[in-house]
Amino acid sequence: MTLNDNDLIVKAKNGEVLALEELIYRYDKMVLRIAMKYTGNSDDAKDIYQEVFIRVYKNLSGFQFKSEFSTWLFRITTNVCISYKRKVNRPNHFSLDDENNSSTISNIPVEDSLLPDNVFVNTEFGNKISKALNTLSPNQKMSFLLKHHEGYKIKEIAGLMSCKEGTIKKYLFEAVRKLKVQLEGCY
């Protein structure tokens, strides 16, 4: 019988290491995916992943079941991504070698991607997109990624980022406006 998140949390709070491991296993790919999309760098994403689960471990005893565990975890992930970006304050990297990268290259059929002209154009466009995303503030970038890459609704993003829906709408509006300016003439 598979336990639900709340049952696992209760067991983990009582010191059952396997219950905590199961919680981490359920959500680790999601955390890593968000961190990777946010940073564009696998090393930075791994650092964020590690920090998120350290915070989960340290703060699980204070989890009060006022929200779903996944919502609480998303909020931690969002906060760690934004804090990490501010702390590190360095440009993101775009890697064609990283299989988890959601670049335009990975979305092209294999036979087209092997053509030298297409590789050059798509690499160049992917670099422009990455560079344009780096011009966004941490909150704009996180809002944009949660909305357009993860598929969250504005209300959900507001909950994850602990702010009002109007604030998320403003972040998204500004993000799209900045991206349009940065990418004008690229497509």
DABELVEN-V535800 format. One record per helix or strand of 3 or more residues. SS is the DSSP state (helix for helix, strand for strand). FROM is the first residue (numbers start at 1). LEN is the number of residues. If there is no record, write none. Layout:
SS_FROM_LEN / SS_FROM_LEN
//
This chain:
helix_5_9 / helix_17_23 / helix_42_21 / helix_69_20 / helix_105_3 / helix_110_4 / helix_116_19 / helix_138_11 / helix_154_8 / helix_165_19
//
